[in-house]
Amino acid sequence: MEIIDRNEMGNDRTLYYTQVADVVISTISLDLPELRAMDELINMVEDMHEISPEDYRASGADLRTPGDWETMVFLCDSEGKITDFCELDFARYETEEDAHTGHAKMTEKWLNLKEMEQELKS
């Protein structure tokens, strides 16, 4: 089964974009101005209402993301364009180095899954 690296996304956030059969494995940076602004807003609400960070997270309302990098797996067409944004798998990482390693592991996992799927069909 062929692995197609499609890292020419033209997007500063995209670290890797790899296609395996009908799925794409995408690893991006979560260091976005929008998320930093959300963190500041959440901190402000916690301060105003004297809510502890632990209580806020326990409420299920915490929108902050653990980790600075994220790998997600999506269904795609033959050209690697995502056709369904409901993720099939995901992982988060603290460092870019962990994201490199995690992307490789996720790619290997899905390559094995797709090969097994192909064997079952034949």
CORTA-V746720 format. One line per field, one symbol per residue. ss: DSSP state (2 for helix, 1 for strand, 0 for the rest). phi: phi as a letter, one per 20 degrees, with the letter a starting at -180 (. if undefined). Layout:
ss: ???
phi: ???
This chain:
ss: 00111000000001111111001111111000222222222222222220002222220000000000111111110000011111111111100222222222222222222222222220
phi: .eddeceefmcfeeebbcdcldccdddceeedgfffffgffffffgffdlefgffffffnefefdfndcbdcdcfbefenefdbeefeaabccecffffgffffffffgffffffffffffe
